[in-house]
């Protein structure tokens, strides 16, 4: 059975590769001069009330993010970014507007404007993002008729770290003044955008096998999407991770490589059809490879549930979504204030996705039983080794005070030599300690995994910092 599934997967990959033998040229990014003209034309359209449509922007203001022109320079596709009241650019897929060059200059159309559908039909192949394009004719696919949600998925980042859900069902809402939807409901009903202030590491949401990946696109490249796709044989489903950063997918993750849930996949960015750094994550039971220049995988998203999302039976939603849009799949709750749905403190989801390969390490100094901080010297020398399958981010000393492990001394991010860390801890900063003290090592890795106390041992602290406070005897 496993061999049959593998053969089916290989046949599918080969078929999709054949689809790309002849592809259309990429759309041409607009010149700086043309982009300025298009931006001005967009502003005029947003301010134009002569068609009877009063455009209101609630909490978001659209602006031009990128523009592409046809080979003859007569047509343009505009990607619209959304900026909120605080000035922050939303990290999601852009809205869409179209433009035609006439004797009067560029004329911008928004979804629902007269002539919108006709203009869409006249666009050359490859000008629209894959998210707005139908499945290739060579592939017969229908939106998945899922009767039962797939379970056992985890948020695609490290346990105990939090990332903001920028959107889910907002992908397909009809908000023409913002250029939405960014993709149709059959594609994005179960798609999720997670973001943070900067790049963050991605972990596999569930185990699988690498189908394909790319990380050669430069960061921020609007015409090139970095991605990785995993296939889970038990679910017969594909995990799609889009907009990844340049050069961050581990070299060992070649096609056919088995990946464990919680294994590092690479970092986020905003490559491709994106307005700011985030991961677009979804699961599909059928996928296809774009026949256009920016070759990445796409499909009809299917219902999955996150084991580490406590609300909505495992469905994450933003507070804006549950208060402003129709309810889908019974998901009525959010993390934060429904009365203040765009509060910056809302929608931060803490992961339970424990790393498949956590870091490890051990103390080499202080050695067990040694007496430290004697006389007037409060400094204690600490050395440690640490390692990780990706890279170690930091180490720090722990001390057990009143029965609780606490971090003491500096968090050390630079090794003295590969795998070796050497630093000093000022015990006076901890308190006027005297007597036995249990210490251990903590290690962080790039993915965000954090170890439990490693390599504990008991040392003796000689009074050096003020009045004597006897530590409890270790073990009582």
Helices and strands as residue ranges (DSSP letters): H 2-19, E 28-29, H 32-47, E 60-69, E 75-84, E 95-102, E 105-110, H 116-122, G 130-132, E 150-153, E 162-167, G 169-172, G 176-178, H 185-188, E 192-195, E 201-203, E 208-214, E 227-232, E 237-242, E 258-259, E 264-267, E 278-289, E 297-301, E 304-306, H 319-324, E 348-350, E 360-365, E 371-372, E 379-387, E 392-401, E 404-412, E 420-426, G 427-429, E 433-445, E 454-461, E 469-470
